[in-house]
Amino acid sequence: MLGCCGGGLRVRSWLTFASGLFECLCFGGVVFGWASLVFVIKSDGYFSELCVNTTSGNGTYTIDCSEQDEKLSLIFTIASFMNNFLVLPNGFLFDRFGTMVTRLLGISIYTIGTLMVAFSNAAIPILLYPALSFIAVGGILFLVTNMPVGNLFGSRRSTIITFYNGAFDSSSVIFLIIKLLHEIGVSIQASFIFLSVCSLIHLLRTFLLMPRKHFPYPVPEGYTYGMSCGQKRSNSIEGKSANQGNIQTPAVTKETALQEDTPSSQNESEKSFRSCVLSWFFLWHLLWLSVIQLRHFMFIGILNPMLAQLTAGDPALVSTYTNAFAITQLCGVLCAPWNGLLMDRHKGRAREPGESEREADLKAAILSLAVTALQGVLFSVCAAIPLLPLQYFTFVLQVLNRSFLYGGNAAFISVAFPAAHFGKLFGLVMALSAVVSLLQYPLFALIKGPLGGDPLYVNIALTLLTLLAFIHPIYLFFHCRRLATQRSRTTNEPYQLADRRDQLVT
């Protein structure tokens, strides 16, 4: 390849980044464009037998499709759950076997999912249940294996990670493209066959532009990966990086342990997986992710019936707002890097005496976490107001908050915990948050049943729940302030001892 043959890593790094961005943007998180796909599925008659004629109080006949909506909501609930929950075993797989094995598994799962949608129709809609789940799981594996590319960019690692997460969010626009193609006569089957054929691109990239194991950090001199243009690959480097983790390999330094509230001399890179999971950082981070993510999943899951209610069932208006929602999702790739820049803003600045780079990273994460929580609350408030034109602004807040949420999630785990456990911790936090996201289905049933289709009270409850996300940045703020106080005491101790000696002498 160009970078390798040219004798430099820089060109190849940018080529790897660009191709990974394309992969995440066009394939990664397409399942979150569900609102657009629902429109196509309904028009093709999937589960249409569940729609029944009803008579209203004034004697007019209407079609009640609440059971159809419930079936379709269940498909998205299962897919979004699998998208997060299976990251846990896949994280262990990634840490253990590396990039190539994980990507080959992801490509296989993704291709099976797209083929199942291609062979589904109104007569066999049941295929959508496993198909969307497979597409979701395969897509998240594309993201997981691409995030370590940030290691090639040194001090801008967090920015690169958030770029990929933003592209993952923006990929939901693919289902909008499928919807627009469907309106001009292209069948859903043809569109998904095309997505299946595109798996050849993923295979080529796996063998040509990705390492067999993991990207090391920092990148050693002479490091090569992928197709090395006739040069012998440095297997020793690859072997070391497999054991050292996939986001960063920190230097052996004495840093602060996260499990306790007081500093420890324990080597951060030697912290056990169990101690990381039992730390307050992991607990509050899980809460932060879970409550905001539940709000997003619930919004996407009920968007189609909510728009139908706000537009009084006007299909043209529902289509217009559905298209607007999908188009705003494309902006995720532009919004996400802002969060990475927030987390990397201290890079290149002089640190305080005795302050480690990791501590500086944690301080920089406070603003990112707080801004994301604030965005989540504002988005939830706007989504709760039953005013149709306001939903345009809700769509903007949703994509901005979602980009910050997932980019910040991966970036925080990469700086707060040892690199050797990144895949496992990322997988675990996604899996546990997926369990919380299962609440969206009973909430949807509550709206359709006892609440008579009015989501107002559920939206208010979710807004109050989202306020819990502020606990994480508040705890991190006090943790960093405590570290600064203890560091100041440690720095001043030699001077205090010297003053005491001088006083004794006099």
HELIX and SHEET records of a PDB file:
HELIX    1   1 LEU A    2  CYS A    5  1                                   4    
HELIX    2   2 LEU A    9  GLU A   23  1                                  15    
HELIX    3   3 CYS A   24  GLY A   28  3                                   5    
HELIX    4   4 VAL A   30  GLY A   33  5                                   4    
HELIX    5   5 TRP A   34  SER A   43  1                                  10    
HELIX    6   6 SER A   48  LEU A   50  5                                   3    
HELIX    7   7 SER A   66  PHE A   85  1                                  20    
HELIX    8   8 VAL A   87  PHE A   97  1                                  11    
HELIX    9   9 THR A   99  ALA A  118  1                                  20    
HELIX   10  10 PRO A  125  LEU A  127  5                                   3    
HELIX   11  11 LEU A  128  ASN A  146  1                                  19    
HELIX   12  12 MET A  147  ARG A  156  5                                  10    
HELIX   13  13 ARG A  157  SER A  170  1                                  14    
HELIX   14  14 VAL A  173  GLU A  183  1                                  11    
HELIX   15  15 ILE A  188  VAL A  197  1                                  10    
HELIX   16  16 SER A  199  LEU A  209  1                                  11    
HELIX   17  17 ASN A  235  GLN A  244  1                                  10    
HELIX   18  18 GLU A  268  GLU A  270  5                                   3    
HELIX   19  19 PHE A  273  VAL A  277  1                                   5    
HELIX   20  20 TRP A  280  LEU A  310  1                                  31    
HELIX   21  21 PRO A  315  GLN A  329  1                                  15    
HELIX   22  22 GLY A  332  ASP A  344  1                                  13    
HELIX   23  23 GLU A  357  ALA A  384  1                                  28    
HELIX   24  24 LEU A  390  ALA A  416  1                                  27    
HELIX   25  25 ALA A  419  HIS A  421  5                                   3    
HELIX   26  26 PHE A  422  SER A  437  1                                  16    
HELIX   27  27 GLN A  440  LYS A  448  1                                   9    
HELIX   28  28 LEU A  456  THR A  466  1                                  11    
HELIX   29  29 LEU A  467  PHE A  470  5                                   4    
HELIX   30  30 ILE A  471  VAL A  505  1                                  35    
SHEET    1   A 2 VAL A  52  THR A  55  0                                        
SHEET    2   A 2 TYR A  61  ASP A  64 -1                                        
END                                                                             
